[in-house]
């Protein structure tokens, strides 16, 4: 996985309470952590495959994730990739202690106004997936307005798009060995995290997400 850092800009408007802003950052951070875990697990899986195929007589060339995660994981020790956590609140709290500081999502800038912004920086491959998830939620709102759907049809469409969004976010879990039941639980976790963001979007407080120009990050 490319470890380069990318900045994601959250575009805000209107009046936010401190609780709303804090909870929005927590939900975005949780989504980032879920995707980061899946990306790191896929990276480790690829290393294991290469190890077994090419380097059976040498020690594995990436120990960090297995040593730090599987050795300390609260759901049981061991190197088996078949022991996959479902990333509930308790498991996410354990994961945060296992990530390197530079892997965590970082607040780079906050400008509170109308409009305002918050710049968040993290590993580019992960930030990109979080950004795409939020963009699809914003697009859903705009499409709904254009189509002028009835309340009932709009609610059904919202549920469909949210679930599809969550499924896409954790789709690589299938390649990692998650069962259909386990994937449904992962989807539910992601949907729980994106639901408060949907409310902020509907209130036109969270207006969009973008990648700022490098020079604009410091202005």
C-alpha positions in Angstrom: 0.0 0.0 0.0 1.3 3.4 -0.9 2.0 5.3 2.3 1.9 8.8 0.8 -0.2 11.3 2.6 -3.3 13.0 1.1 -5.5 15.8 2.5 -9.3 15.6 2.4 -11.2 18.9 2.8 -14.6 18.8 4.5 -16.7 21.7 3.3 -19.0 23.1 6.0 -21.7 25.7 6.2 -24.3 27.0 8.7 -24.0 26.8 12.4 -22.5 23.7 14.0 -22.6 22.8 17.7 -19.4 21.6 19.3 -21.0 18.1 19.7 -22.0 17.9 16.0 -18.5 18.9 14.9 -16.8 16.5 17.3 -19.1 13.6 16.4 -18.6 14.2 12.7 -14.8 14.0 13.1 -15.2 10.8 15.2 -17.4 9.1 12.6 -15.0 10.1 9.7 -12.0 8.9 11.8 -13.8 5.5 12.5 -14.5 5.0 8.8 -10.9 5.8 8.0 -9.7 3.2 10.7 -12.0 0.5 9.3 -10.7 0.9 5.8 -7.1 1.2 7.0 -7.4 -2.1 8.9 -8.8 -3.8 5.8 -6.0 -2.3 3.6 -3.3 -3.4 6.0 -4.8 -6.8 6.3 -4.8 -7.2 2.5 -1.2 -6.0 2.4 -0.2 -8.6 4.9 -2.1 -11.3 3.1 -0.2 -10.5 -0.1 3.1 -10.7 1.8 2.1 -14.1 3.2 1.2 -15.4 -0.2 4.6 -14.2 -1.6 6.4 -15.7 1.3 4.9 -19.1 0.9 5.4 -19.0 -2.8 8.9 -17.7 -3.0 10.7 -17.6 0.4 9.8 -20.7 2.3 13.3 -21.0 3.6 13.6 -17.3 4.7 11.9 -15.4 7.5 8.9 -13.3 6.3 9.9 -9.8 5.2 7.0 -8.0 6.9 6.5 -8.9 10.6 5.1 -5.7 11.9 1.3 -6.3 11.3 1.3 -9.9 12.4 3.4 -9.3 15.4 1.7 -6.2 16.6 -1.9 -7.1 15.7 -2.3 -10.8 15.9 -0.2 -11.1 19.0 -2.1 -8.5 20.9 -5.6 -9.0 19.4 -8.3 -9.3 22.1 -10.3 -11.8 19.9 -7.4 -14.4 20.1 -3.8 -14.8 19.2 -2.3 -16.5 16.2 -1.2 -15.7 12.7 -4.2 -17.2 10.9 -6.0 -14.8 8.6 -9.1 -16.8 9.2 -9.6 -15.1 12.6 -11.1 -11.9 11.3 -12.6 -9.2 13.7 -15.9 -7.6 12.9 -14.7 -4.1 13.9 -17.3 -3.2 16.5 -16.7 -0.3 18.9 -14.5 -2.4 21.3 -12.3 -3.8 18.5 -11.9 -0.4 16.9 -10.6 1.0 20.2 -8.0 -1.7 20.2 -7.0 -1.1 16.6 -6.2 2.6 17.4 -3.5 1.5 19.8 -1.9 -0.7 17.1 -1.7 1.8 14.3 1.5 3.8 13.9 1.0 7.5 14.7 1.7 8.5 11.1 -1.0 6.1 9.9 -3.8 7.8 11.9 -6.1 10.5 10.5 -4.8 13.9 11.5 -6.5 17.3 11.7 -4.4 19.7 9.6 -6.6 22.8 9.6 -10.0 24.0 10.8 -11.6 27.3 9.7 -15.0 27.8 11.2 -17.1 30.3 9.2 -20.0 30.2 6.8 -18.7 28.5 4.7 -15.9 26.8 6.7 -13.6 23.9 6.2 -11.7 21.1 8.0 -8.6 19.6 6.4 -7.9 16.0 7.4 -4.7 14.2 6.4 -4.0 10.4 6.2 -2.7 7.7 4.0 -3.8 8.5 0.5 -5.2 5.1 -0.5 -7.5 5.1 2.6 -8.4 8.8 2.5 -9.5 8.3 -1.1 -12.1 5.7 -0.1 -13.5 7.8 2.7 -13.7 10.8 0.4 -15.6 8.7 -2.2 -18.0 7.5 0.4 -18.9 11.1 1.5 -19.1 12.3 -2.1 -21.7 9.7 -2.9 -23.8 10.7 0.1 -23.7 14.4 -1.1 -24.5 13.3 -4.7 -27.5 11.4 -3.3 -28.9 14.6 -1.8 -28.5 16.6 -5.0 -30.0 13.8 -7.1 -33.0 13.5 -4.8 -33.7 17.2 -5.1 -33.5 17.1 -8.9 -35.9 14.2 -9.1 -38.3 15.7 -6.5 -39.1 12.2 -5.1 -42.0 11.7 -2.7 -41.0 11.2 0.9 -41.6 7.5 0.8 -39.7 6.9 -2.4 -36.9 9.2 -1.2 -36.6 7.2 2.0 -36.3 3.9 0.1 -33.8 5.4 -2.3 -31.8 6.8 0.6 -31.6 3.4 2.3 -30.6 1.7 -1.0 -27.8 4.1 -1.7 -26.5 4.1 1.9 -26.3 0.3 2.0 -24.7 0.2 -1.5 -22.2 2.8 -0.3 -21.4 0.8 2.8 -21.0 -2.4 0.8 -18.6 -0.9 -1.6 -16.5 0.5 1.3 -15.9 -2.9 2.8 -16.1 -5.0 -0.4 -12.5 -6.1 -0.2 -13.4 -8.0 3.0 -14.7 -10.8 0.8 -11.2 -11.3 -0.7 -9.8 -11.4 2.9 -12.1 -14.3 3.9 -15.1 -12.6 5.5 -18.3 -14.7 5.1 -21.5 -13.2 3.8 -22.8 -12.9 7.4 -19.7 -11.2 8.6 -19.8 -8.8 5.6 -23.3 -7.9 6.5 -22.2 -7.0 10.0 -19.3 -4.9 8.6 -21.8 -3.1 6.3 -24.0 -2.4 9.3 -21.0 -0.9 11.2 -20.1 1.4 8.2 -23.7 2.4 7.8 -23.9 3.3 11.5 -20.9 5.6 11.0 -22.2 7.3 7.9 -25.7 7.9 9.2 -24.8 11.1 11.3 -23.0 12.4 8.2 -26.2 11.9 6.1 -28.1 14.1 8.6 -25.5 16.8 8.4 -25.7 16.7 4.6 -29.5 16.9 4.7 -29.2 19.9 6.9 -26.8 21.5 4.4 -24.1 21.7 7.1 -21.8 19.3 5.4 -21.7 20.6 1.9 -19.1 18.4 0.3 -15.6 17.0 0.3 -12.6 17.7 -1.9 -8.9 17.6 -2.3 -7.4 21.1 -1.8 -4.6 22.5 -4.0 -1.2 22.1 -2.2 -0.8 25.9 -1.9 -4.3 26.3 -0.5 -3.6 24.0 2.4 -1.3 26.7 4.0 -3.3 29.8 3.1 
